């Protein structure tokens, strides 16, 4: 068994582990909640996880580079409100322009974080903790004590997330969920296949070594924050489309959930390893537990935040233990391999 684990890459092992936990959670709640396993559960989870999948993907990119973005919830809220204001005043605006506006606005917020972290060399946790409050305050000022309501939004926008593209019996695959999946898989493909995207792992694993290898670490970190802002902007658009009514508290709390989804999904909080697919499964797991605890009568819904905190702590601890075990297994495996005798040069040359 140890040799089997040693052959599996740490990233794949993390994904397999979190998928196994997801299956166990589903099986557990199916024994506790009547009529639990049905199409309504899938439809509810898939609709709500569409937004968090994008936010968790953005957070994953930042964490891989050994940073963190605590302002991402404020970015989502601001973009959702600003996009809602734009389409309310211009109802005939083309959908592609509205999506592009959301992504560009998010990129602008990401660029602010990226400049301060990459070029001013201020720790990411300090920068994004400050910009979290600044961006939220900017939203309060921008909103002018007003709200965006569904009645002011065009029909195509509010109906987009729940548009059923296809169904398998009672399982509905809606446009918002499919769109989020496409973005997540696109980012995963880029991280696996494209050399520039692989620089994120190099910078997160060892910034000094990455510099010596010719990688511009400052530019890489800056671009990563910009890309995270783009994804947060897209999440803001999805937030507007799904909820319709946007206030100044929109997106609040997404910071903790995005970090939790990434870490629970196997992303190393110290950078250098992890996948957006793992973060997607982590987002599904967190949303599943959150939804199930509301329906589970034996536990108060006030324990939801406590469960989220325990998930983060447990995931980090288990990840550290598993990584140490894997390293020990591979070292032992290398030592047990027979090594060829050294060439002493005493053999006759024909």
C-alpha positions as CSV (number, residue, x, y, z in Angstrom):
1,X,0.0,0.0,0.0
2,X,2.8,2.4,0.8
3,X,4.5,1.7,-2.5
4,X,1.1,2.5,-4.3
5,X,0.8,5.8,-2.5
6,X,4.5,6.6,-3.4
7,X,3.7,6.2,-7.1
8,X,0.8,8.7,-7.0
9,X,1.7,12.3,-7.3
10,X,0.8,14.4,-4.3
11,X,-1.6,16.6,-6.2
12,X,-3.6,13.5,-7.5
13,X,-3.5,12.0,-4.1
14,X,-5.1,15.2,-2.6
15,X,-7.8,15.1,-5.3
16,X,-8.6,11.5,-4.6
17,X,-8.6,12.1,-0.9
18,X,-11.1,15.1,-1.1
19,X,-13.3,13.2,-3.5
20,X,-13.4,10.3,-1.1
21,X,-14.4,12.6,1.7
22,X,-17.1,14.1,-0.5
23,X,-18.6,10.6,-1.1
24,X,-18.5,9.8,2.6
25,X,-20.3,13.1,3.5
26,X,-23.0,12.3,1.0
27,X,-23.4,8.8,2.3
28,X,-23.5,10.1,5.9
29,X,-26.2,12.7,5.4
30,X,-28.2,10.3,3.3
31,X,-28.6,8.2,6.5
32,X,-29.6,11.3,8.6
33,X,-31.9,13.3,6.3
34,X,-35.0,11.9,4.8
35,X,-35.2,12.0,1.0
36,X,-31.7,13.4,0.8
37,X,-30.4,11.9,-2.4
38,X,-32.5,13.4,-5.2
39,X,-32.3,15.8,-8.1
40,X,-33.2,18.8,-6.0
41,X,-30.0,18.5,-4.0
42,X,-27.9,18.4,-7.1
43,X,-29.7,21.4,-8.6
44,X,-29.4,23.4,-5.4
45,X,-25.7,22.7,-4.9
46,X,-24.8,23.2,-8.6
47,X,-26.5,26.6,-8.7
48,X,-24.8,27.9,-5.6
49,X,-21.4,26.5,-6.2
50,X,-21.2,28.1,-9.7
51,X,-20.1,31.4,-8.0
52,X,-17.9,30.0,-5.4
53,X,-16.1,27.8,-8.0
54,X,-14.9,31.0,-9.7
55,X,-13.9,32.7,-6.5
56,X,-12.0,29.6,-5.3
57,X,-10.2,29.3,-8.6
58,X,-9.1,32.9,-8.3
59,X,-7.9,32.3,-4.7
60,X,-6.1,29.1,-5.8
61,X,-4.0,30.9,-8.3
62,X,-2.9,33.4,-5.7
63,X,-2.2,30.8,-3.0
64,X,-0.1,28.8,-5.5
65,X,2.3,31.7,-5.7
66,X,2.7,31.8,-1.9
67,X,0.2,34.7,-1.4
68,X,-3.4,35.2,-0.3
69,X,-6.2,37.5,-1.4
70,X,-8.6,38.6,1.4
71,X,-10.1,41.3,-0.6
72,X,-11.8,39.0,-3.1
73,X,-15.2,39.2,-1.5
74,X,-15.2,43.0,-1.7
75,X,-14.2,42.8,-5.3
76,X,-17.1,40.5,-6.1
77,X,-19.5,42.8,-4.3
78,X,-18.3,46.0,-5.9
79,X,-18.3,44.4,-9.4
80,X,-21.8,43.0,-8.9
81,X,-23.1,46.4,-7.8
82,X,-21.3,48.4,-10.5
83,X,-22.3,45.9,-13.3
84,X,-25.9,46.0,-12.0
85,X,-25.9,49.8,-12.2
86,X,-24.5,49.8,-15.7
87,X,-27.1,47.4,-17.1
88,X,-29.9,49.1,-15.2
89,X,-29.1,52.4,-16.9
90,X,-28.4,50.7,-20.3
91,X,-30.8,47.8,-20.6
92,X,-30.0,47.2,-24.3
93,X,-26.3,46.7,-23.6
94,X,-24.9,43.6,-25.3
95,X,-24.2,40.7,-22.9
96,X,-20.6,40.3,-24.1
97,X,-19.9,44.0,-23.3
98,X,-21.4,43.5,-19.8
99,X,-19.2,40.5,-19.1
100,X,-16.1,42.2,-20.4
101,X,-16.9,45.2,-18.2
102,X,-17.1,43.0,-15.1
103,X,-13.8,41.3,-15.9
104,X,-12.0,44.5,-16.6
105,X,-13.3,46.1,-13.4
106,X,-12.1,43.0,-11.5
107,X,-8.8,43.2,-13.2
108,X,-8.3,46.8,-12.1
109,X,-8.8,45.8,-8.4
110,X,-6.4,42.9,-8.9
111,X,-3.8,45.2,-10.4
112,X,-3.9,47.4,-7.3
113,X,-3.2,44.3,-5.1
114,X,-0.6,43.1,-7.5
115,X,1.3,46.3,-7.6
116,X,1.5,46.6,-3.8
117,X,2.4,42.9,-3.3
118,X,4.8,42.3,-6.2
119,X,6.5,45.7,-6.6
120,X,6.1,47.4,-3.3
121,X,7.0,44.1,-1.5
122,X,4.3,44.5,1.1
123,X,3.1,41.1,2.4
124,X,-0.1,39.9,0.6
125,X,-2.0,39.3,3.8
126,X,-1.4,42.9,4.9
127,X,-2.2,44.4,1.5
128,X,-5.4,42.5,0.9
129,X,-6.6,42.9,4.5
130,X,-6.4,46.7,3.9
131,X,-7.9,46.6,0.4
132,X,-10.7,44.4,1.6
133,X,-11.8,47.3,3.8
134,X,-11.0,49.9,1.2
135,X,-12.9,48.2,-1.6
136,X,-15.9,47.6,0.7
137,X,-15.8,51.3,1.7
138,X,-15.6,52.3,-1.9
139,X,-18.7,50.2,-2.6
140,X,-20.6,51.9,0.3
141,X,-19.7,55.3,-1.2
142,X,-20.5,54.3,-4.7
143,X,-23.9,52.8,-3.8
144,X,-25.0,56.1,-2.2
145,X,-27.3,54.0,0.2
146,X,-29.1,52.5,-2.8
147,X,-29.6,48.9,-3.9
148,X,-29.8,47.1,-7.2
149,X,-33.1,45.3,-7.6
150,X,-34.2,42.5,-9.9
151,X,-36.9,44.7,-11.4
152,X,-34.3,47.0,-12.9
153,X,-32.4,44.1,-14.6
154,X,-33.1,42.7,-18.1
155,X,-34.8,39.3,-18.3
156,X,-31.9,37.6,-20.0
157,X,-29.6,38.4,-17.1
158,X,-31.8,37.1,-14.3
159,X,-32.8,34.0,-16.2
160,X,-29.3,33.0,-17.3
161,X,-28.0,31.1,-14.3
162,X,-31.2,28.9,-14.1
163,X,-31.5,28.2,-17.8
164,X,-31.5,24.4,-18.2
165,X,-29.1,23.4,-21.0
166,X,-29.9,19.7,-20.6
167,X,-31.1,17.3,-18.0
168,X,-30.6,13.7,-17.0
169,X,-33.9,12.6,-15.4
170,X,-34.4,15.0,-12.4
171,X,-30.8,16.3,-12.6
172,X,-30.7,19.7,-14.3
173,X,-27.5,21.1,-15.8
174,X,-28.0,24.8,-15.8
175,X,-26.1,27.5,-17.7
176,X,-24.5,29.2,-14.7
177,X,-23.0,25.9,-13.5
178,X,-21.8,24.8,-16.9
179,X,-20.2,28.2,-17.6
180,X,-18.3,28.0,-14.2
181,X,-17.2,24.4,-15.0
182,X,-15.8,25.6,-18.4
183,X,-13.8,28.4,-16.8
184,X,-12.4,26.0,-14.1
185,X,-11.4,23.4,-16.7
186,X,-9.9,26.1,-18.9
187,X,-7.7,27.4,-16.0
188,X,-6.8,23.8,-15.1
189,X,-5.7,23.1,-18.7
190,X,-3.6,26.2,-18.7
191,X,-1.8,25.3,-15.5
192,X,-1.1,21.8,-16.7
193,X,-0.1,22.5,-20.4
194,X,1.1,26.1,-20.7
195,X,4.7,26.9,-19.8
196,X,3.9,30.5,-18.7
197,X,1.2,29.2,-16.3
198,X,3.6,26.7,-14.8
199,X,5.7,29.6,-13.6
200,X,3.1,30.1,-10.8
201,X,4.2,26.8,-9.3
202,X,7.9,27.6,-9.6
203,X,7.4,31.0,-7.9
204,X,5.4,29.5,-5.1
205,X,7.8,26.6,-4.5
206,X,11.0,28.6,-4.3
207,X,11.0,32.2,-5.4
208,X,14.8,32.5,-5.1
209,X,15.4,29.5,-7.3
210,X,12.8,30.8,-9.8
211,X,14.7,34.1,-10.0
212,X,17.9,32.2,-10.7
213,X,16.1,30.2,-13.4
214,X,15.3,33.5,-15.2
215,X,11.6,33.8,-14.1
216,X,10.5,37.3,-13.4
217,X,8.8,36.6,-10.1
218,X,7.5,40.1,-9.6
219,X,5.7,40.1,-13.0
220,X,4.4,36.6,-12.3
221,X,2.9,37.6,-9.0
222,X,1.4,40.8,-10.5
223,X,-0.2,38.9,-13.4
224,X,-1.5,36.3,-11.0
225,X,-3.3,39.0,-8.9
226,X,-4.7,40.5,-12.1
227,X,-6.0,37.1,-13.3
228,X,-7.5,36.5,-9.9
229,X,-9.3,39.9,-10.2
230,X,-10.6,38.9,-13.7
231,X,-12.1,35.7,-12.2
232,X,-13.5,37.7,-9.2
233,X,-15.1,40.1,-11.7
234,X,-16.7,37.2,-13.5
235,X,-17.9,35.9,-10.2
236,X,-19.4,39.3,-9.5
237,X,-21.3,39.1,-12.8
238,X,-22.6,35.6,-11.8
239,X,-23.5,36.9,-8.4
240,X,-25.6,39.7,-9.9
241,X,-27.3,37.3,-12.3
242,X,-28.2,34.7,-9.6
243,X,-29.4,37.0,-6.8
244,X,-30.5,40.1,-8.7
245,X,-30.8,42.2,-5.6
246,X,-27.4,43.6,-4.7
247,X,-26.6,45.6,-1.5
248,X,-23.4,46.8,0.0
249,X,-22.8,43.5,1.8
250,X,-22.7,41.5,-1.4
251,X,-19.9,39.0,-1.5
252,X,-19.1,39.5,2.2
253,X,-17.7,36.2,3.7
254,X,-16.5,34.9,0.4
255,X,-12.9,35.4,1.5
256,X,-13.1,32.7,4.2
257,X,-15.0,30.3,2.0
258,X,-12.7,30.7,-0.9
259,X,-9.6,30.0,1.2
260,X,-11.4,27.1,2.8
261,X,-12.4,25.6,-0.6
262,X,-8.8,25.9,-1.8
263,X,-7.2,24.5,1.3
264,X,-9.8,21.7,1.7
265,X,-9.3,20.9,-2.0
266,X,-5.6,20.2,-1.4
267,X,-4.0,23.5,-2.3
268,X,-0.9,23.9,-0.1
269,X,-1.4,27.1,1.9
270,X,2.4,27.7,1.7
271,X,2.3,27.7,-2.1
272,X,3.9,25.7,-4.8
273,X,1.3,23.0,-5.2
274,X,-2.4,22.4,-5.7
275,X,-5.0,22.3,-8.5
276,X,-8.1,24.2,-9.3
277,X,-10.0,20.9,-9.8
278,X,-9.3,20.2,-6.1
279,X,-10.5,23.7,-5.2
280,X,-13.7,23.0,-7.2
281,X,-14.3,19.7,-5.2
282,X,-13.5,21.6,-2.0
283,X,-16.1,24.3,-2.9
284,X,-18.7,21.6,-3.6
285,X,-17.9,19.9,-0.3
286,X,-18.2,23.1,1.7
287,X,-21.5,24.0,0.0
288,X,-22.8,20.5,0.5
289,X,-22.0,20.5,4.2
290,X,-23.4,24.0,4.6
291,X,-26.7,23.0,2.9
292,X,-27.0,19.7,4.7
293,X,-26.4,21.2,8.2
294,X,-29.5,23.5,7.6
295,X,-31.6,20.4,6.9
296,X,-30.1,18.2,9.7
297,X,-32.3,18.7,12.7
298,X,-29.8,17.3,15.2
299,X,-27.4,20.2,14.8
300,X,-28.0,23.9,15.0
301,X,-27.4,25.9,11.9
302,X,-25.1,28.2,14.0
303,X,-22.5,25.4,13.9
304,X,-21.9,26.0,10.1
305,X,-19.1,28.5,10.6
306,X,-17.5,26.3,13.3
307,X,-17.6,23.3,10.9
308,X,-16.0,25.5,8.2
309,X,-13.2,26.4,10.6
310,X,-12.6,22.8,11.6
311,X,-12.4,21.8,8.0
312,X,-9.7,24.3,7.3
313,X,-7.6,23.3,10.3
314,X,-8.1,19.6,9.6
315,X,-7.2,20.0,5.9
316,X,-4.0,21.8,6.7
317,X,-3.0,19.3,9.3
318,X,-3.8,16.3,7.2
319,X,-2.0,17.8,4.2
320,X,1.2,18.3,6.3
321,X,1.0,14.8,7.7
322,X,0.4,13.1,4.3
323,X,3.2,15.1,2.6
324,X,5.7,14.1,5.3
325,X,4.6,10.5,4.9
326,X,5.0,10.6,1.2
327,X,8.4,12.1,1.4
328,X,9.5,9.4,3.9
329,X,8.1,6.7,1.6
330,X,9.9,8.0,-1.4
331,X,13.2,8.4,0.5
332,X,12.9,4.8,1.8
333,X,12.1,3.6,-1.7
334,X,15.1,5.3,-3.2
335,X,17.4,3.8,-0.5
336,X,16.0,0.3,-1.2
337,X,16.8,0.4,-4.9
338,X,19.9,-1.5,-5.9
339,X,22.6,0.9,-7.1
340,X,25.1,-0.2,-9.8
341,X,28.7,-0.6,-8.6
342,X,31.0,2.3,-9.3
343,X,33.2,2.1,-12.4
344,X,36.8,1.8,-11.1
345,X,38.3,2.0,-14.5
346,X,40.2,-1.3,-14.0
347,X,38.5,-3.1,-16.9
348,X,40.6,-3.6,-19.9
349,X,39.8,-1.5,-22.9
350,X,39.6,-3.6,-26.1
